[in-house]
Amino acid sequence: MNIFSQSKILLSTLVLGFSACATGTPSIEAVATSETAELPEIIVNAQAEKPFAEHKLVLQLSNQSRQTDVLDVANNLIKNYGGPEYIDIEVVTFNEGVKLLYADSPHLDRVASLVENGVRFSVCKNTIDSTERRTGVRPELSPHADLVQAGVARMITLVEHGYIQIKP
């Protein structure tokens, strides 16, 4: 949330507070709670974890050959913006991209390092289910992988809530 958005929210809160005193309308806390109740849990959690993040980014990974590119972009952006508290990044994997988060991935050390810096990694459950049907074996995932029903739907939700989507 940038400074303009924060100022706008503060001004709106003050106006609501003054008008609530005069008219008996709901309290500021009730209005704020109702606004966050409409947001998906992942967005509320991200805002709570990174209240000073001015940049919100979703990195799409659907091709196994782009794994290092996605990891490099996430790492470089954290450095560029002055630290993990100033940028909110989620890597959404689907199709062949989910292999980044397999338990035997050669990139798990880098994934763990990025997780320590606040990057989230989502795995498309539809892709995992399809792989299991095709091979007869369910892939074992890294403990850093958050399973979501549909990777593309997750990206849409994030974009609808102000995230910029990039496909390295």
N, C-alpha and C positions, 0 to 999 in steps of 0.2 A: 504494500500500500504506500503510495507516494505521499509527500507532504500536502499536496493539494487535496487528495482524498481525505487525509486525516483532518485537515482544517475544515473541509466541508462537513464531515461527520460531527466534529465538535460544534460547529455553528448550528447544525440541525438539531443536535442534542440540546443546546442551550435554548433554542426557540421552542422546541417541544416541551422542555421543562417549564419555561415561563408560561406557555399556554396551558399546560396541564394544571398548574397552580390556579389559574383563573377559571378554567372550565371543568375541572374534575375529570379530564381524560386520563388514559392509562399513564403510569409512571414511565420515566426514561428507561428504567431497567426492563420493564415489560416490553417496550418497543424494541430495545436492543435484543432481548431474548427472542422475540418473534422474528426478527430479521435473521438471526443466525440459525433459527430452527428451520428456515427454508433452505439453507445451504446443505449440500451433501457433507457427511461427516468428515471426509478426507479434506475438504476445503477448510472447514472449521478447525481441524487439527493442524493443518499447515499454517493457518493464520496465527494460531496460538503458539506454535513452535518457533515461528519466524516472524514476529510482529514488525520487524524493521526491514523485511525483504521488500525491496522496491521493484524487483524483477521476478516474474514468475514464468517458468519455462517447462514445457513438456517435450522431451526428446523421444522421437519415434524410432524404434529399432525393430525392423521386420525382416532384415537380411543378415544372415550370420557373418558375412564378410565385412560388415560395418561396425562390428563390436568395438574394436579399438578406437574407431572414429568417435563413437558416442561417448566412450569413457574419456577420451581426450577433450572433447568439447565440454563435458561437465566439469572436468578438472580445471580447464583453462578459464571457464566462466567464473568459477569460485575465486580463482586468483585475480582475474580482471576486475571483479566488483568488490574486492577488498575483504573477502572472507565469506564463509558459508551463511552468516546471519543476514547478508544483504541480497541473497538470491535464493529462490525456492525452485528446486529442480526435481522433476519426476521423470524417470526413464520408463516408458511403457513399451513392453515387448510383446510381440505376437508373431505368428508364422515362424520362420527360421530364427528370428531374433531371440526367441525364448531360450535358446541354447546358451546364451550368455549366463543365465541363472541356473543352469543344470548344476548339480552337486559336484560334477567332475570337470567343470569349466576351468580352463587355464587362467581365467581372468578374475577368479574369486577374491584374490588379495586386493586388486584394484577396486572391485565392487565394495568390499568391506571398508576400505579407506574412504570411499565416497559416502558410504552410509554413515560413517563416523562424522562426516562433514554435512550431514543432513539431507543427502540425496536419497530419494525413495525409488525403489525398483518394483514395478508391477509386471505380473506375468498373466497373459491371457489364458483363462481356464478352458475356453473353447479349444484353443490350440493344444493344450495338454491333453484334454479329453480325446481329441482327434488323433493325436500321436498314440495314445494308449489303444484306441480302437484299431489303428493301422498296424501297430507292432505287437500288440498283446502285452506290453509292459508300460507301466506308468512311469514317466521320467521322475527321478528324484531331484528335488529342487534345493537350492541354497536356502539357508535360514533367513537370508536377506530378501527373499522374494515374497512379495505380497500378491496373493492370488486374487485376480479380479475376473468377473464373469466374461467380459468382452474387452479386449484391449482397445479396439477402435472406439467403443462406447465410452471408455474411460477418458480417452483423449478428447472426445467431443465435450464431455462434462467439464474437463479442465479448461478447455478453450472457452466454453460458455461462461466460465468464472474468471476470465482475464488472463489465462495462461497463453503464452505464445508457443505455437507448435513449430518445431524444427525437425527436419529429417536429414541428419548428416549423411 
